[in-house]
């Protein structure tokens, strides 16, 4: 059975970047939860989610192909089947202005004028940025929910500063992972 690490936090905090770096250092497969949450056959991206059971089946199927993994992203509504697979959880956080700026740069690079005023994704994008900004209070996902979930996990939970250099955070995660496994 596959075993691994989950890196979670707000969009823009650097969870995917950190997850990829950790996976590369450990030689593990990396899975970004956005690839399982969102349907990609829509005209406007990030507007329709896959059903919960479909997400679980797809991700579990992919994880089963690898002995070790790193997952990045938030799985608030469908985490239960995966919790027993985690040897380490990493809550990566960053201040709201940093998250919003990073999210904006990423979305602009991906979608260009579509997210700007008059673009077909503008309204959805504005809701997304608002949500990113509200992560510390009541966004979805939100820090309160992530902290509560982290407190229930049976594995160690490491907290990282998403404004620190990625290499520094990746080294912390790899060290904590090895410690958790007694390596």
C-alpha positions in Angstrom: 0.0 0.0 0.0 1.2 3.5 -0.9 2.5 5.7 1.9 3.4 9.3 1.9 3.1 13.0 2.8 0.4 15.6 2.3 1.3 19.3 2.0 -1.8 21.5 2.4 -2.7 25.2 2.9 -4.2 28.1 1.1 -3.9 28.6 -2.6 -0.9 30.9 -3.1 0.9 29.6 0.1 3.2 27.5 -2.0 1.8 24.0 -1.3 2.2 22.7 -4.8 5.7 24.1 -5.2 6.7 22.7 -1.9 5.1 19.3 -2.6 6.9 19.1 -6.0 10.2 19.9 -4.3 9.8 17.3 -1.6 8.7 14.7 -4.1 11.8 15.4 -6.2 14.2 15.2 -3.2 12.7 11.9 -2.0 12.2 10.4 -5.5 8.4 10.1 -4.8 5.5 10.5 -7.2 3.7 13.9 -6.8 0.0 14.4 -7.1 -1.7 17.8 -7.1 -5.3 17.6 -5.8 -6.5 20.2 -8.3 -6.1 17.5 -10.9 -8.6 15.4 -9.1 -11.0 18.1 -7.8 -11.8 20.0 -10.9 -13.3 18.9 -14.1 -11.2 19.9 -17.1 -13.8 19.4 -19.8 -15.5 22.8 -19.0 -15.3 25.9 -21.1 -14.4 28.0 -18.1 -11.8 26.2 -15.9 -12.3 25.7 -12.1 -16.0 26.0 -12.2 -17.2 22.4 -11.9 -15.9 19.8 -9.4 -15.8 16.1 -9.8 -18.2 14.1 -7.6 -16.5 13.1 -4.3 -16.5 9.4 -5.1 -14.9 10.0 -8.5 -12.1 12.0 -6.9 -11.5 9.3 -4.3 -11.4 6.6 -7.0 -9.1 8.5 -9.3 -6.6 9.5 -6.7 -6.6 6.1 -5.0 -6.0 4.5 -8.3 -3.1 6.7 -9.1 -1.6 6.3 -5.6 -1.8 2.6 -5.8 0.7 2.7 -8.7 3.4 4.0 -6.5 5.0 2.9 -3.2 5.5 6.4 -2.0 3.9 9.8 -2.8 3.6 13.5 -2.0 0.1 15.0 -2.3 -0.3 18.8 -2.4 -3.6 20.6 -1.9 -6.7 20.6 0.2 -8.9 17.6 0.5 -11.3 18.8 3.2 -14.4 16.9 1.9 -12.8 13.6 0.9 -9.8 13.0 3.1 -11.0 10.1 5.2 -9.9 7.2 3.0 -6.4 8.8 2.6 -5.6 9.7 6.2 -4.2 6.2 7.1 -1.7 6.5 4.2 -0.1 9.7 5.6 3.2 9.4 7.4 3.5 13.2 7.6 1.3 16.2 7.1 2.6 19.6 6.3 0.5 22.8 6.9 2.2 25.5 4.7 1.0 29.0 5.4 1.8 32.5 4.1 0.4 36.0 4.8 -2.7 37.0 2.8 -0.9 39.6 0.6 1.7 37.1 -0.4 -0.9 34.5 -1.2 -3.0 36.9 -3.2 0.0 38.1 -5.2 1.2 34.6 -6.0 -2.2 33.4 -6.9 -2.7 36.4 -9.2 0.7 35.9 -11.0 -0.1 32.2 -11.5 -3.6 32.7 -12.8 -2.5 35.6 -15.1 0.2 33.3 -16.5 -2.3 30.5 -17.1 -5.3 32.5 -18.3 -4.1 35.9 -19.4 -6.9 38.3 -20.4 -9.6 35.9 -19.5 -9.3 36.9 -15.8 -9.1 40.6 -16.5 -12.1 42.9 -16.6 -14.3 41.9 -19.5 -12.8 38.4 -19.7 -15.1 35.4 -19.4 -13.3 34.3 -16.2 -13.2 37.7 -14.5 -16.1 37.2 -12.0 -15.0 33.7 -11.0 -11.5 34.9 -10.6 -12.5 37.8 -8.4 -14.4 35.2 -6.1 -11.2 33.1 -6.1 -9.0 35.9 -5.0 -11.4 36.9 -2.3 -11.4 33.4 -1.0 -7.6 33.3 -1.0 -7.5 36.5 0.9 -10.0 35.2 3.5 -8.2 31.9 4.2 -7.1 33.1 7.7 -10.7 33.8 8.7 -13.5 32.2 6.7 -12.4 31.3 3.2 -12.9 27.8 1.7 -10.6 26.2 2.5 -9.8 28.1 5.7 -7.0 28.0 8.3 -9.4 27.1 11.1 -10.6 24.0 9.2 -7.1 23.0 8.3 -5.9 23.5 11.9 -8.8 21.4 13.2 -8.1 18.6 10.7 -4.4 18.7 11.5 -5.2 18.1 15.2 -7.0 14.9 14.3 -4.4 13.3 12.2 -2.6 10.2 13.5 0.7 11.3 11.9 3.1 14.1 12.8 2.1 17.5 11.5 4.8 20.0 10.5 4.1 23.7 10.0 6.1 25.5 7.4 6.4 29.2 6.5 5.4 29.5 2.8 7.5 32.7 2.6 10.8 30.8 3.4 12.9 29.5 0.5 11.4 26.4 -1.0 14.7 24.5 -0.7 14.8 25.3 3.1 11.2 24.1 3.6 11.7 21.0 1.5 14.8 20.1 3.6 12.7 20.6 6.8 10.0 18.3 5.4 12.4 15.6 4.3 14.2 15.7 7.6 10.9 15.5 9.5 9.7 12.7 7.3 12.9 10.6 7.9 12.5 11.3 11.6 8.9 10.2 11.6 9.9 6.9 9.9 12.9 6.4 12.1 15.4 6.6 9.2 
